Amino acid sequence: MTFLPMQINDEILNTISDYQNDREGIPAGWIYLGNDSERYVLGQPRERNILVLGVNPSTAKPGDDDPTIRNVRRIAENKGFDGWIMMNLHPQRTPHPEEMEEKAVWSENNSMVIKAVMRKFQIHSVWCAWGNMIDIPGKRFLYDALANIYDVLGEYVKWYSFGKLTKHGNPRHPLYMSLTHEFQEFDVRGYLLRKDM
């Protein structure tokens, strides 16, 4: 089967702004850009938004949360954010991260979508939430993807992890995190240098 990536262009990116109206298969209040094999953005933005960066998307769609999204929403609301936007280092949709493949078009598209999200929504913080999955053997391209995202967002926003870092020095994945943890500033630039970027 031939790989056909989503075509991300200005027209597609402008649909992100139309989130307050019902669209085909997407309830009002949700932003969503994805299909069965890719997902670039999912969320319910409002006034005070947190941008959550996971590793890669699984099954969640607007109005159909998976366990990770349920916990992201719970934590964001508890910590004072009324809106959340979920993106990932890599947009390939799979519940098995070890199956992720590197494709330049995915990284290019991801950067374009992140720029659009930053233009269209008020992002107060970035929650680094990729866990140890960033270190899956043979997936070094995930660090390249993070470096590309950092090039887009840089120091324009505050970067945070939630709870203590893992023993490998990675920000924890939100799935099993409780509300008793707190956000702490996360030095992404130093992290990339430590990981030999």
N, C-alpha and C positions, 0 to 999 in steps of 0.2 A: 504494500500500500504506500502511495506517495504521500510524503509529509507536506501539508499545506498549512502554514502558520496563519494566524489571524492577520488581516491587513489593518494596521494601526495608522490612521491618518487624522488630519485636523477635523474632518467631518465626524469620524467615530469619537474622537476625544471630546468634541462639543456635546455629544449626547450625555456625557457625565454630568453636565450642568442641569440637565432636565430631570433631575432625580426627584423633584417634588410632585411629579405627575406619574400616573400609572403608564407603563409602557408594556409592550408585549412580554408577558411572563415575568415582569419586574414590578412589584408593588410600589406605590408612591412612598417616598422617604428613603429608598435604597439606591445606592450607586452600585453598578455591577458592569464589569467588562470581562467577558469570558465566554467559553464554550465547553464542550465535553473534554477537551484536551489541554486547554489553557485557561488560566484565570489571572487577570492582572490586578483587579481591584474589586473589593466587596466591602460594603459598609453602610452605616446610617449616620451621615454627617449632620452636625447641628452647629452650634456657635463655638463651643470649646472642644476641639477634636484632638484625639491622639491617633497618630499613624503607627500601626503595629507592623513590624517586619518579621515575618516568619521565614521558614526555609522554602517551602513550596506548598501550593494549595492542595487540599484534599477534595472533599465532596460538597462542602457547604455552598449554598446558593441563597439568593434573597428569600427570606422567610423559611428557610430550611437549614437551620444551624447544625453544625457538627459539634462534638464535645469541646474542641478548641475554641470555636467562636463563642459558644455559650459562656466559657470561662473568661474570654477576652471581654465580653460585654459586661459581665458581672464585676470584674476587677476595674474596668474603666469607669463604670458608674460609681462604684464605691470610692474611687480615688478622685472624684470630682470632675470627670469628663462627661459631657452630655452627648458627645458624638465619638464614633470610632470608625477608622478606615483600615481595613486589613489588606496588606500587600505582602509580597514575598521577595526573597533574593532571586528566586527562579520561578517563572510562571507556569511551568509544566505541571499539570494536574495529575497527581497520582497519590494513592494512600500508601505507597511503598517508596519512600525517598531513595532507596538504593537503586531504583529503576530510572532515576533522573538522567537525562541525556543533555549534553552541551550542544546548543545551537546558537550561533551568533545573533540570529534574528530575535530570539527570545530576550537576550540581554539588551539589544537595541530598542525593542518595543517596550520593555520594562522601564528603561530610562525615560522614554517619551511619555509614558503614562504617569510616572512619578512627577515629572515636570508639570504636566497638566493638573494633577491633583494639588500640587503646591500652589498653582496659579488660582485655582477655582475654590479652594477651601482654606479656612483658617486652621492651620496645623500648629498646635501649641507645643507639642512634644513628639518625639519618635521613641517608641518602645521597641528595643532590640529584643527579639523573642525567638531566635532561631535554635537555641539549645545546642546540644552536642552533634546534632545532625549535620552541621556545617563541616564536621570532620569525617564524614563518611569516606572511606578509602576510594580513591579514584574520582573524587568530586571536587578537585581543587578549584574548578571554575566557579564554585560558590563564593570563594574569597574574591575572585575577580569581579563577580556580580556585586558584592558588597562595596568594593572599591569604586565601581561605577556609580552606585547609588550615593556613596559619600561624596563623589565629585559633584553630583547634582545638588544634594542637600547641604553638604559642608557644615559650616558653623552657623547657618541661618536659623537652625532650630536646636533645641536642647535634646540630647540623646540620653536615654535612660535604659537601665535594666531593671528587672523586678525581682527583689530578693537577692540573696547572695549568688555570686557567679558559681558555675559548676567547678569541679576540681580541675577541669581542663581549661578554665578561664573563660568559658563561654557564657553569654547571658542565657538564663533559663527559659525553656519553652513554657508557655502559660498553662498547658493542659492540667498539670497537677498542682498548680500554685494556689495557696489559700489567700484570703483577704487579709491575713495578719501580716503579710510581707509588705514592704514599702518600695517605692521607686527610688533608685539612686543613680546619680549621674554616671554615664558610661563614656569612656574616652575611646571612641571608635578609631580615631587616627592612631593612637598608641596601640590599640588592639591589632590593627592591621600591620603595624610595624613589628609587633611581637610575633605575629603569625608569619613573618618573613614575606610580606607583600612587597 
